[in-house]
């Protein structure tokens, strides 16, 4: 689906590509305050997702005049539209899950280049230099006025297992706490948390790099989770497979770790053993930042601490950020989820699952729509097996809606039509209570339901909106004459 000869290899080439496509990127020279105002603006421009209405799907936005940061720009919403992700990864939006599934099955390991070739190290700031302050070097925004502090929301966190030397990259919530300290929030089970716990057990710091502003293929690939990418699987190899070219790393200058060589910014630091910090120690708001379910998460009382050793960046760097509950999170988390479900179900029942959509209303994590094809009487019931496999492929999934092959899983109105005409609550609902889900769902508490024993436990549900096989002939949709609409409305169809 190439629309241009621009090859995307980093954030800057991604921006150049979007400039060639009408409606995908806008810029402003109006000064913006990174404290709440920047996100407040983009909420109206193109945040989408589970952001409080009014919001909409819209272009990415570049802020060229950021208060307090004369040499830096900030881009937001780069991945906040599925169409735009398709353009940046050079595939059709509805085939993105298949692209990532193929990439996960055919990984290309990253390579290391020399420091003199790393654009991420064009400018170097060491933490022991007078006047060093990460808060002044990096224009990290706050999403709201209640946030615990400025957050890095699109940092590719890279660390290695001290015992096996296996490396991994993930995205975490990072709050700037002082001139050379950041707190790091871990959802239980993430690979870097395993690495950190191993190092802490031996009383050793864990070297970690945070690369900000990279190739979108890296940002999407970094969001895979077990069992698709088990412990020891380096997700940078997925980005390599997407681009058919290895991701380039570079050795850090102050720690024994690597970083993404063409990143806009790199933070080098160490996770300090047995040291914890209160997330909102500087604001005392009791809040962290807006998360993907659409609610502001509570500040955590004790979080691991990163001691910053250095910040390196490209000349005139571009800071990349995201609104926590936006469509950008949906795409980053949801498309790898789709790939994981496709992979697991295809192994069990080839050719039956036609597509998957990790729905926007679930932030890309809580809800999946499965498009399933029943071809023979013995296929009846297998659609529910596919849903059970989806829960196994992605443990944080809460709801699965199954539809037939004639329903578009990406069209919410079509899915709701199936729910209204091909679903009976007493026979087509499957409850799976007492299952661990994602801790940021505020309804997963004993106070909400006495059936929930502890926070983070949920009742997962399957909504089977498929027609029973023996009744399929009675549920055929109205057939319309096939025509060439471009003859009559060329301005709509000749694009």
C-alpha positions as CSV (number, residue, x, y, z in Angstrom):
1,X,0.0,0.0,0.0
2,X,3.0,2.3,-0.5
3,X,1.9,5.9,-1.2
4,X,5.4,7.4,-1.3
5,X,9.1,6.5,-1.7
6,X,9.9,7.8,1.8
7,X,11.3,4.9,3.8
8,X,10.4,5.0,7.5
9,X,13.3,4.1,9.8
10,X,12.9,6.5,12.7
11,X,10.6,9.2,14.0
12,X,11.8,11.9,11.6
13,X,11.2,9.8,8.5
14,X,7.7,8.9,9.9
15,X,6.9,12.6,10.2
16,X,8.2,13.3,6.7
17,X,5.9,10.5,5.4
18,X,2.9,12.0,7.1
19,X,3.6,15.4,5.7
20,X,3.0,13.9,2.2
21,X,-0.5,12.6,3.1
22,X,-3.3,15.2,3.5
23,X,-5.0,15.1,6.9
24,X,-2.4,13.1,8.8
25,X,-0.3,15.8,10.4
26,X,-0.8,19.3,11.6
27,X,1.7,21.8,13.1
28,X,1.4,24.8,15.3
29,X,3.8,27.6,16.2
30,X,1.6,28.9,19.0
31,X,3.3,28.6,22.4
32,X,2.0,25.7,24.4
33,X,2.5,24.9,28.1
34,X,3.5,21.2,28.5
35,X,1.7,21.2,31.9
36,X,-1.8,20.0,31.0
37,X,-2.3,22.5,28.1
38,X,-0.7,20.4,25.4
39,X,-2.8,17.3,26.1
40,X,-5.8,19.5,26.6
41,X,-5.4,20.8,23.1
42,X,-4.9,17.4,21.5
43,X,-7.9,16.0,23.4
44,X,-10.0,18.0,20.9
45,X,-7.8,17.5,17.8
46,X,-7.4,13.7,17.6
47,X,-7.1,11.8,20.9
48,X,-10.1,9.5,20.5
49,X,-10.0,6.3,22.5
50,X,-11.5,6.3,25.9
51,X,-10.8,10.0,26.4
52,X,-13.7,12.0,27.9
53,X,-15.9,13.5,25.2
54,X,-15.8,15.7,23.3
55,X,-12.9,14.1,21.4
56,X,-12.4,12.7,17.9
57,X,-10.1,10.8,15.6
58,X,-7.8,13.3,13.9
59,X,-4.3,14.0,12.7
60,X,-1.1,13.8,14.6
61,X,0.1,17.2,15.9
62,X,3.5,18.8,16.2
63,X,4.0,21.6,18.7
64,X,6.9,23.7,17.6
65,X,6.9,26.2,20.4
66,X,6.9,24.5,23.8
67,X,7.2,26.7,26.9
68,X,10.5,26.3,28.7
69,X,12.1,24.2,25.9
70,X,13.3,26.4,23.1
71,X,15.3,23.8,21.2
72,X,12.7,21.0,21.3
73,X,9.4,20.1,19.6
74,X,6.7,17.8,20.9
75,X,4.7,15.4,18.7
76,X,1.6,13.7,20.0
77,X,-0.9,11.3,18.3
78,X,1.5,9.7,15.9
79,X,-0.3,6.4,16.2
80,X,-3.7,7.7,17.2
81,X,-5.5,6.4,14.1
82,X,-5.5,2.9,12.8
83,X,-5.3,4.3,9.2
84,X,-2.2,6.2,10.2
85,X,-0.6,3.1,11.7
86,X,-1.3,1.3,8.5
87,X,0.4,4.0,6.5
88,X,3.4,4.0,8.8
89,X,3.8,0.2,8.7
90,X,2.9,0.0,5.0
91,X,-0.1,-2.3,5.2
92,X,-3.9,-2.1,5.2
93,X,-5.4,-1.2,8.6
94,X,-7.5,-4.3,8.8
95,X,-4.4,-6.5,8.1
96,X,-2.2,-5.0,10.9
97,X,-2.8,-8.0,13.2
98,X,-1.7,-10.4,10.5
99,X,1.5,-8.3,9.8
100,X,2.5,-8.4,13.4
101,X,1.7,-12.1,13.7
102,X,4.0,-12.8,10.7
103,X,6.7,-10.5,12.2
104,X,6.6,-12.3,15.6
105,X,7.0,-15.6,13.8
106,X,9.9,-14.4,11.7
107,X,12.0,-12.2,14.0
108,X,15.1,-10.3,12.9
109,X,17.5,-9.7,15.9
110,X,18.8,-6.2,16.5
111,X,22.4,-5.3,15.7
112,X,24.8,-2.9,17.5
113,X,26.6,0.0,15.7
114,X,29.5,2.1,16.8
115,X,28.9,5.2,19.0
116,X,30.2,7.6,16.3
117,X,27.3,6.5,14.0
118,X,24.5,6.9,16.6
119,X,22.4,10.0,16.0
120,X,20.9,9.5,19.4
121,X,24.3,10.6,20.9
122,X,24.8,13.8,18.9
123,X,24.4,15.8,22.1
124,X,25.4,14.5,25.5
125,X,24.5,15.7,29.0
126,X,26.1,14.0,32.0
127,X,24.2,13.9,35.3
128,X,27.3,15.0,37.3
129,X,27.6,18.2,35.3
130,X,26.6,21.5,37.0
131,X,23.1,22.5,36.2
132,X,22.0,19.1,34.9
133,X,18.2,18.7,35.3
134,X,16.2,16.1,33.3
135,X,13.1,18.2,33.8
136,X,14.7,21.0,31.8
137,X,16.2,18.8,29.2
138,X,13.1,16.8,28.3
139,X,9.7,18.5,27.7
140,X,7.7,15.7,29.3
141,X,4.1,16.8,29.5
142,X,1.4,16.2,32.1
143,X,-1.9,14.9,30.8
144,X,-4.0,16.8,33.4
145,X,-3.5,19.3,36.1
146,X,-3.9,16.5,38.7
147,X,-1.0,14.4,37.4
148,X,1.6,13.4,39.9
149,X,4.2,15.1,37.7
150,X,5.6,15.2,34.2
151,X,5.5,11.8,32.6
152,X,7.4,10.1,29.9
153,X,4.7,8.0,28.2
154,X,6.5,6.8,25.1
155,X,9.8,5.7,26.5
156,X,11.2,2.4,25.1
157,X,12.7,0.9,28.3
158,X,15.5,-1.5,27.5
159,X,17.2,-3.7,30.1
160,X,18.8,-7.2,30.3
161,X,18.6,-10.2,32.6
162,X,21.7,-10.3,34.8
163,X,21.7,-14.1,34.8
164,X,21.0,-14.9,31.2
165,X,21.9,-11.7,29.4
166,X,18.5,-11.8,27.6
167,X,17.3,-8.3,26.7
168,X,13.8,-6.9,26.3
169,X,12.0,-3.6,25.5
170,X,8.8,-2.5,27.1
171,X,6.9,0.8,27.7
172,X,6.3,1.9,31.3
173,X,4.9,4.8,33.2
174,X,7.8,7.1,34.1
175,X,7.4,10.1,36.3
176,X,10.1,12.8,36.6
177,X,10.8,13.2,40.3
178,X,13.9,15.4,40.6
179,X,16.7,16.6,38.5
180,X,18.2,13.1,38.2
181,X,15.5,10.7,39.4
182,X,12.4,9.0,37.9
183,X,9.8,6.6,39.3
184,X,8.9,3.6,37.3
185,X,5.5,1.8,37.4
186,X,5.4,-1.9,36.7
187,X,2.3,-3.9,35.9
188,X,2.9,-7.3,37.5
189,X,4.4,-9.9,35.2
190,X,6.3,-7.6,32.8
191,X,9.7,-8.9,31.8
192,X,11.6,-5.9,33.0
193,X,10.1,-6.4,36.4
194,X,11.6,-9.9,36.4
195,X,15.0,-8.5,35.5
196,X,14.7,-5.8,38.2
197,X,13.7,-8.3,40.9
198,X,16.7,-10.6,40.0
199,X,19.1,-7.7,40.3
200,X,17.6,-6.4,43.5
201,X,17.8,-9.9,45.1
202,X,21.6,-9.7,44.7
203,X,21.6,-6.0,45.9
204,X,22.7,-4.8,42.5
205,X,21.3,-1.9,40.4
206,X,19.7,-2.8,37.0
207,X,21.1,-0.7,34.1
208,X,18.3,0.7,32.0
209,X,18.0,2.9,28.9
210,X,14.9,4.8,27.9
211,X,14.7,5.6,24.2
212,X,12.1,8.3,23.2
213,X,11.0,9.1,19.6
214,X,11.7,6.0,17.5
215,X,10.4,4.1,14.5
216,X,6.7,3.4,15.0
217,X,7.4,-0.3,14.2
218,X,9.4,-0.4,17.5
219,X,6.7,1.2,19.5
220,X,4.1,-1.2,18.2
221,X,6.3,-4.3,18.5
222,X,7.3,-3.4,22.1
223,X,3.7,-4.0,23.2
224,X,3.7,-7.8,22.7
225,X,3.2,-9.8,25.9
226,X,3.4,-13.5,27.0
227,X,2.8,-16.1,25.9
228,X,3.3,-14.8,22.3
229,X,6.7,-13.3,23.4
230,X,7.9,-15.3,26.4
231,X,10.7,-14.2,28.8
232,X,13.9,-14.0,26.8
233,X,12.2,-12.9,23.6
234,X,13.5,-9.5,22.5
235,X,10.6,-7.6,21.0
236,X,13.0,-5.4,18.9
237,X,13.3,-8.4,16.7
238,X,9.6,-7.9,15.7
239,X,10.3,-4.4,14.6
240,X,13.2,-5.8,12.6
241,X,10.9,-8.2,10.9
242,X,8.3,-5.5,10.1
243,X,11.0,-3.4,8.4
244,X,12.9,-6.5,7.1
245,X,15.9,-4.8,8.5
246,X,17.5,-5.2,12.0
247,X,16.9,-2.4,14.5
248,X,20.2,-0.6,15.3
249,X,21.4,-0.3,18.9
250,X,24.3,1.5,20.4
251,X,26.2,1.1,23.6
252,X,25.3,3.6,26.3
253,X,27.9,6.0,27.6
254,X,27.5,5.7,31.3
255,X,25.9,2.2,31.9
256,X,26.5,-1.3,30.6
257,X,23.4,-1.4,28.4
258,X,22.3,-0.5,24.9
259,X,19.8,2.0,23.5
260,X,18.1,2.6,20.2
261,X,20.7,4.3,18.0
262,X,18.4,6.7,16.1
263,X,16.1,7.7,19.0
264,X,15.4,11.4,19.5
265,X,16.3,11.1,23.2
266,X,18.0,8.5,25.3
267,X,18.0,8.5,29.1
268,X,20.7,6.3,30.7
269,X,20.2,5.2,34.3
270,X,20.0,2.5,36.9
271,X,17.1,1.0,38.8
272,X,18.4,1.3,42.4
273,X,17.8,-1.8,44.6
274,X,15.6,-1.5,47.7
275,X,14.8,2.1,47.1
276,X,11.2,3.2,46.7
277,X,9.6,6.6,46.1
278,X,6.0,7.9,46.4
279,X,4.7,8.7,42.9
280,X,3.0,12.0,43.8
281,X,5.7,13.2,46.3
282,X,6.0,16.5,44.5
283,X,2.3,17.3,44.1
284,X,0.4,15.3,46.7
285,X,-2.6,15.0,44.4
286,X,-3.2,11.3,45.1
287,X,-3.4,10.8,41.4
288,X,-0.9,9.4,38.9
289,X,-2.0,10.1,35.3
290,X,-4.9,9.1,33.0
291,X,-4.6,5.5,32.0
292,X,-6.1,3.5,29.1
293,X,-9.5,2.6,30.7
294,X,-10.3,6.4,30.7
295,X,-9.8,7.0,34.5
296,X,-6.9,8.7,36.3
297,X,-5.0,6.0,38.2
298,X,-4.2,6.5,41.9
299,X,-0.6,7.5,42.7
300,X,1.4,4.5,44.0
301,X,2.8,4.8,47.5
302,X,6.1,2.9,46.7
303,X,7.6,2.7,43.2
304,X,11.1,1.6,42.1
305,X,13.5,4.5,41.5
306,X,15.7,5.2,38.4
307,X,18.8,7.2,39.1
308,X,19.7,9.1,35.8
309,X,23.3,9.0,34.7
310,X,23.0,10.9,31.4
311,X,20.7,12.2,28.8
312,X,21.7,12.1,25.1
313,X,19.7,13.4,22.1
314,X,19.7,14.3,18.5
315,X,20.2,17.9,17.5
316,X,16.9,19.8,17.8
317,X,15.2,16.8,19.2
318,X,11.5,15.9,19.0
319,X,9.8,14.7,22.1
320,X,7.1,12.1,21.5
321,X,4.2,11.7,23.9
322,X,0.8,10.2,24.2
323,X,-2.5,10.8,26.1
324,X,-2.9,7.8,28.3
325,X,-6.5,6.8,27.3
326,X,-6.2,7.9,23.7
327,X,-6.6,5.9,20.5
328,X,-2.9,5.8,20.4
329,X,-2.8,3.4,23.3
330,X,-5.6,1.4,21.6
331,X,-3.4,0.8,18.6
332,X,-0.1,0.2,20.4
333,X,-1.6,-2.3,22.8
334,X,-4.4,-3.6,20.7
335,X,-2.7,-4.6,17.4
336,X,-0.2,-6.9,19.2
337,X,-3.2,-8.3,21.1
338,X,-4.9,-9.1,17.8
339,X,-1.7,-10.7,16.5
340,X,-1.4,-12.9,19.6
341,X,-5.0,-14.1,19.3
342,X,-4.7,-14.8,15.6
343,X,-1.6,-16.8,16.3
344,X,-3.0,-19.0,19.0
345,X,-6.4,-19.7,17.4
346,X,-4.9,-20.4,14.0
347,X,-2.7,-23.1,15.5
348,X,-5.7,-24.8,17.1
349,X,-8.3,-24.4,14.2
350,X,-6.7,-23.2,11.0
351,X,-8.8,-21.0,8.7
352,X,-11.7,-20.4,11.1
353,X,-10.7,-17.1,12.7
354,X,-10.9,-14.6,9.9
355,X,-9.9,-11.4,11.8
356,X,-9.7,-9.8,15.3
357,X,-10.2,-6.3,16.5
358,X,-9.1,-5.2,19.9
359,X,-11.8,-2.7,20.4
360,X,-11.2,1.0,21.1
361,X,-13.6,1.0,24.1
362,X,-11.4,-1.4,25.9
363,X,-8.3,0.6,25.3
364,X,-6.9,-2.2,23.1
365,X,-6.8,-4.6,26.1
366,X,-10.2,-5.3,27.6
367,X,-12.4,-6.2,24.6
368,X,-11.8,-8.2,21.4
369,X,-14.2,-8.8,18.5
370,X,-13.6,-12.2,16.8
371,X,-14.8,-12.7,13.2
372,X,-15.4,-16.5,13.0
373,X,-16.5,-18.6,10.1
374,X,-18.6,-21.8,10.5
375,X,-18.3,-23.9,7.4
376,X,-19.9,-27.2,8.6
377,X,-22.1,-28.5,11.4
378,X,-19.1,-29.7,13.5
379,X,-17.9,-26.0,13.6
380,X,-20.7,-25.2,16.0
381,X,-19.2,-24.5,19.4
382,X,-15.7,-24.0,18.1
383,X,-16.3,-20.3,18.0
384,X,-16.5,-20.4,21.8
385,X,-13.3,-22.4,22.0
386,X,-11.7,-19.6,19.9
387,X,-12.9,-17.1,22.5
388,X,-11.3,-19.2,25.3
389,X,-8.1,-19.3,23.4
390,X,-8.2,-15.5,23.0
391,X,-8.3,-15.2,26.8
392,X,-5.3,-17.5,27.0
393,X,-3.4,-15.6,24.3
394,X,-3.9,-12.3,26.2
395,X,-4.6,-12.6,29.9
396,X,-5.8,-9.0,30.4
397,X,-8.7,-9.5,28.0
398,X,-12.0,-9.1,29.8
399,X,-14.8,-9.4,27.1
400,X,-14.9,-11.3,23.8
401,X,-17.6,-10.7,21.2
402,X,-17.9,-13.3,18.5
403,X,-19.5,-12.4,15.1
404,X,-20.0,-14.3,11.8
405,X,-18.0,-13.7,8.6
406,X,-20.6,-11.3,7.2
407,X,-20.1,-8.9,10.1
408,X,-17.3,-6.3,10.0
409,X,-15.5,-6.6,13.3
410,X,-14.0,-3.1,12.9
411,X,-17.5,-1.5,12.5
412,X,-19.0,-1.0,15.9
413,X,-22.5,-0.4,14.5
414,X,-22.2,-3.7,12.6
415,X,-21.1,-5.5,15.7
416,X,-24.0,-4.0,17.7
417,X,-26.4,-5.1,14.9
418,X,-25.2,-8.7,15.4
419,X,-25.6,-8.3,19.2
420,X,-29.2,-7.1,18.6
421,X,-30.3,-9.7,16.0
422,X,-28.1,-12.7,16.6
423,X,-27.8,-12.9,20.4
424,X,-30.0,-14.1,23.2
425,X,-28.6,-13.3,26.6
426,X,-29.7,-16.5,28.4
427,X,-28.1,-18.9,25.9
428,X,-25.3,-16.8,24.2
429,X,-23.5,-15.4,27.3
430,X,-20.7,-17.4,28.9
431,X,-19.5,-16.1,32.3
432,X,-16.0,-17.0,33.5
433,X,-15.7,-15.7,37.1
434,X,-12.7,-15.4,39.4
435,X,-10.1,-14.8,36.7
436,X,-7.1,-12.4,37.0
437,X,-7.3,-9.4,34.6
438,X,-5.7,-6.0,34.5
439,X,-5.3,-4.0,37.7
440,X,-6.4,-0.7,36.3
441,X,-10.0,-1.7,35.8
442,X,-11.8,0.2,38.7
443,X,-14.7,-2.2,38.7
444,X,-12.5,-5.1,39.8
445,X,-12.9,-4.7,43.5
446,X,-14.8,-6.5,46.3
447,X,-16.7,-3.2,46.9
448,X,-18.1,-3.3,43.4
449,X,-19.2,-7.0,43.5
450,X,-19.2,-9.4,46.4
451,X,-18.2,-12.1,44.0
452,X,-14.7,-10.5,43.6
453,X,-12.4,-11.8,46.3
454,X,-9.6,-9.2,45.7
455,X,-8.6,-6.3,43.5
456,X,-7.6,-7.4,40.0
457,X,-10.0,-10.3,39.8
458,X,-12.7,-10.1,37.1
459,X,-15.6,-12.0,35.6
460,X,-14.7,-12.5,32.0
461,X,-17.5,-12.8,29.5
462,X,-18.1,-14.2,26.1
463,X,-20.9,-12.7,24.0
464,X,-21.6,-15.2,21.2
465,X,-23.3,-13.2,18.5
466,X,-22.9,-15.9,15.8
467,X,-25.9,-17.6,14.2
468,X,-26.3,-21.4,15.1
469,X,-25.0,-23.3,12.0
470,X,-28.3,-25.0,11.4
471,X,-30.1,-21.6,11.2
472,X,-27.6,-19.8,8.9
473,X,-29.9,-19.8,5.9
474,X,-32.5,-17.9,7.9
475,X,-30.1,-15.1,8.8
476,X,-28.9,-14.1,5.4
477,X,-28.4,-10.3,5.1
478,X,-30.3,-8.4,2.3
479,X,-28.4,-8.7,-1.0
480,X,-27.8,-5.5,-3.0
481,X,-26.9,-5.2,-6.7
482,X,-23.1,-5.0,-7.3
483,X,-22.2,-1.8,-9.0
484,X,-19.3,0.5,-9.6
485,X,-20.0,3.5,-7.3
486,X,-17.1,5.5,-8.8
487,X,-19.2,6.1,-11.9
488,X,-21.7,8.1,-9.8
489,X,-19.5,9.6,-7.0
490,X,-16.0,9.8,-8.3
491,X,-14.9,12.3,-5.6
492,X,-15.6,9.6,-3.0
493,X,-14.3,6.5,-4.6
494,X,-11.5,7.5,-7.0
495,X,-8.8,8.2,-4.3
